[in-house]
């Protein structure tokens, strides 16, 4: 595999991860939460991820499996791997308490209140939040990296979708860390750096898995990535968009994301 391809895939993953910094910046410099923008953006991101998971990623995994193991066995392996990915990300969510879960909603307005500095509980919450972000972003980094290695255009689409997803996540990380430390700079820095877990996850995944990359390994990873992305979309992105109070806008964004993804895939046939 060419070094340039690996470098490009890693750069995309880094871009997706560090977009948490955009959300952090919004938390500190915006006067109020732009709910319409976030609702449409989250819906758009979900649309891209759901469409590309079922139409492109799952089918690539299935084709690889079928070619190697036959129609029946290959299809079974693909389906099992897909739901294995769903189970994997669901367990991550299950074992992270909602109070520290970075996907729990926060708003820019919360930053205007005075923080309770030196509160041990809040300090612990800030540390758990940083840890939680790292755990959540690991599989997202692997998803972006793997897709970009297989198909650069697909990798770009997934990186943009995950980057959009990470913007409100940046707000969600900044708020509790700000309350825990009383420092806007520290909250911004830790939130921004928490996105590094995505390229780190990609790098670890590459180093561990690439030496053993067989059709079965590739198919399992790709189908699992599809499951992870569908779960993230349905469990996190769309519910978050609805919590911003803009239900119809999130659905418009969902189908806009699907349409953009469909057209982009057709253009590269």
C-alpha positions in Angstrom: 0.0 0.0 0.0 1.4 3.4 -1.0 2.7 5.7 1.7 0.8 8.7 0.1 -2.5 6.8 0.5 -1.8 6.1 4.1 -0.8 9.7 4.7 -3.9 11.0 3.0 -6.2 8.7 5.0 -4.4 9.8 8.2 -4.8 13.5 7.3 -8.5 13.0 6.7 -8.9 11.3 10.1 -6.9 14.1 11.8 -9.2 16.7 10.1 -12.3 14.9 11.3 -11.0 14.5 14.9 -9.8 18.1 15.4 -13.1 19.6 14.2 -14.1 19.3 17.9 -12.1 22.5 18.1 -14.7 24.3 16.0 -17.4 23.4 18.5 -15.1 24.5 21.3 -14.6 27.9 19.6 -18.4 28.2 19.1 -18.8 27.6 22.8 -16.5 30.5 23.7 -17.1 33.1 21.0 -20.8 32.6 20.0 -23.4 34.5 22.1 -26.1 31.9 21.6 -26.6 28.4 20.1 -27.6 28.4 16.5 -30.1 25.6 16.8 -31.2 25.7 13.2 -27.6 25.4 11.9 -26.9 22.5 14.3 -30.2 20.7 13.5 -29.6 20.8 9.8 -25.9 19.9 10.1 -26.5 16.9 12.4 -29.3 15.7 10.1 -27.0 16.1 7.1 -24.2 14.2 8.8 -26.6 11.4 9.7 -27.9 11.2 6.1 -24.4 10.9 4.7 -23.4 8.3 7.2 -26.6 6.1 6.9 -26.6 6.2 3.1 -23.0 5.5 2.6 -23.1 2.7 5.2 -25.8 0.8 3.5 -25.2 1.6 -0.1 -21.4 1.6 -0.3 -19.6 0.3 2.8 -21.8 -2.7 3.6 -21.9 -3.7 -0.1 -18.1 -3.4 -0.4 -17.8 -5.7 2.6 -20.3 -8.1 1.3 -18.7 -8.3 -2.2 -15.3 -9.0 -0.6 -16.8 -11.7 1.7 -18.8 -13.3 -1.1 -15.8 -13.4 -3.4 -13.7 -15.2 -0.8 -16.3 -17.4 0.9 -19.2 -17.8 -1.5 -22.6 -16.2 -1.6 -24.2 -17.8 1.5 -21.3 -17.8 3.9 -20.0 -14.4 2.7 -23.4 -12.8 3.2 -23.8 -14.3 6.7 -20.3 -13.1 7.7 -21.1 -9.6 6.5 -24.4 -9.4 8.4 -22.8 -10.7 11.6 -20.0 -8.2 11.4 -22.4 -5.4 10.8 -24.4 -6.1 14.0 -21.1 -6.8 15.7 -20.2 -3.2 15.0 -23.5 -2.0 16.4 -23.0 -4.1 19.5 -19.4 -2.7 20.0 -20.4 1.0 19.9 -23.6 0.3 21.9 -21.5 -1.3 24.7 -19.2 1.8 24.7 -22.3 4.0 25.2 -23.7 1.6 27.8 -20.6 1.7 30.1 -20.1 5.5 29.9 -22.5 7.2 32.4 -24.8 9.8 30.8 -23.5 12.6 33.0 -20.0 12.1 31.5 -21.1 11.1 28.0 -19.8 13.6 25.5 -22.8 13.1 23.3 -25.2 14.5 25.9 -26.4 17.8 24.8 -25.0 21.1 26.0 -25.5 24.7 24.7 -23.4 27.8 24.2 -25.6 29.6 26.7 -24.3 27.5 29.6 -20.9 29.1 29.2 -22.3 32.5 30.4 -22.8 31.2 33.9 -20.0 31.3 36.5 -18.2 28.1 37.0 -17.8 26.4 40.4 -14.1 26.2 40.5 -12.3 23.6 42.6 -15.4 21.4 43.0 -14.0 17.8 43.2 -17.1 16.3 41.6 -17.0 18.7 38.7 -13.3 18.2 38.3 -13.8 14.4 38.1 -16.6 14.9 35.6 -14.3 16.9 33.4 -11.7 14.2 33.5 -14.3 11.5 32.7 -15.6 13.6 29.8 -12.2 13.8 28.3 -11.8 10.0 28.7 -15.3 9.4 27.3 -14.5 11.5 24.2 -11.4 9.5 23.5 -13.2 6.1 23.8 -16.1 7.3 21.5 -13.8 8.7 18.9 -11.6 5.6 18.5 -14.0 3.6 16.3 -14.9 6.8 14.4 -11.2 7.3 13.6 -10.8 3.7 12.4 -14.0 4.1 10.2 -12.6 7.2 8.5 -9.1 5.8 8.0 -10.3 2.4 6.7 -12.7 4.0 4.3 -10.1 6.4 3.0 -7.6 3.6 2.4 -10.1 1.7 0.4 -11.6 4.6 -1.6 -10.3 8.2 -1.1 -13.6 9.8 -2.3 -15.6 7.7 0.2 -13.1 8.6 2.9 -13.6 12.4 2.2 -17.4 12.0 2.5 -17.1 10.1 5.8 -14.5 12.5 7.2 -16.8 15.5 6.5 -19.8 13.8 8.0 -17.8 12.9 11.2 -16.3 16.4 11.3 -19.9 17.9 11.3 -20.8 15.4 14.0 -17.8 16.5 16.1 -18.7 20.2 16.1 -21.6 20.0 18.7 -19.4 17.4 20.5 -16.8 20.1 21.0 -19.4 22.2 22.7 -20.4 19.2 24.9 -16.8 18.7 26.0 -16.0 22.4 26.6 -18.9 23.1 28.9 -18.3 20.5 31.7 -14.5 21.0 31.5 -15.0 24.7 31.9 -17.2 24.1 34.9 -14.6 21.7 36.3 -11.6 24.0 35.9 -12.9 27.6 35.6 -10.5 28.1 32.7 -11.8 28.8 29.2 -8.3 28.2 27.8 -8.0 24.8 29.4 -11.5 23.8 28.3 -10.8 24.8 24.7 -7.4 23.1 24.7 -8.6 19.8 26.2 -11.7 19.7 24.0 -9.5 20.4 20.9 -7.0 17.8 21.9 -9.7 15.2 22.7 -10.2 14.9 18.9 -6.7 13.5 18.6 -8.1 10.1 19.7 -9.6 9.7 16.2 -6.2 9.7 14.4 -4.7 7.7 17.3 -7.4 5.1 16.9 -6.8 5.0 13.2 -3.0 4.6 13.7 -3.4 1.8 16.3 -6.0 0.1 14.1 -3.6 0.3 11.1 -0.6 -1.0 13.0 -2.5 -3.9 14.6 -4.8 -5.0 11.7 -3.0 -4.2 8.5 -0.4 -7.0 8.8 -3.3 -9.5 9.1 -5.4 -7.9 6.4 -7.2 -10.8 4.6 -10.6 -10.6 2.8 -12.2 -11.8 6.0 -10.5 -9.1 8.1 -11.3 -6.4 5.6 -14.9 -7.5 5.3 -15.4 -7.7 9.1 -13.9 -4.2 9.6 -15.9 -2.6 6.8 -19.2 -4.2 7.8 -18.5 -3.3 11.4 -17.7 0.3 10.5 -21.1 0.4 8.7 -22.8 -0.8 11.9 -21.0 1.8 14.0 -21.9 4.6 11.7 -25.6 3.7 11.5 -25.7 3.4 15.3 -24.1 6.8 15.8 -26.5 8.4 13.3 -29.7 6.9 14.9 -28.6 7.0 18.5 -26.8 10.3 18.7 -27.1 12.6 15.7 -30.8 12.5 15.0 -31.9 12.6 18.6 -29.5 15.5 19.3 -30.9 17.4 16.3 -34.4 16.9 17.6 -33.4 18.1 21.1 -32.4 21.4 19.5 -36.1 21.8 18.8 -35.8 21.7 15.0 -37.3 18.3 14.1 -38.3 19.1 10.5 -35.0 20.8 9.8 -33.1 17.7 10.9 -35.1 15.5 8.6 -34.5 17.9 5.7 -30.9 17.8 6.5 -31.0 14.0 6.6 -32.4 13.6 3.1 -30.1 16.4 1.8 -27.1 14.4 3.2 -28.4 11.3 1.5 -28.9 13.1 -1.8 -25.4 14.7 -1.7 -23.8 11.4 -0.9 -25.8 9.6 -3.7 -24.8 12.2 -6.3 -21.2 12.1 -5.2 -21.1 8.4 -5.5 -22.7 8.5 -9.0 -20.2 11.0 -10.2 -17.3 8.7 -9.5 -18.8 5.6 -11.1 
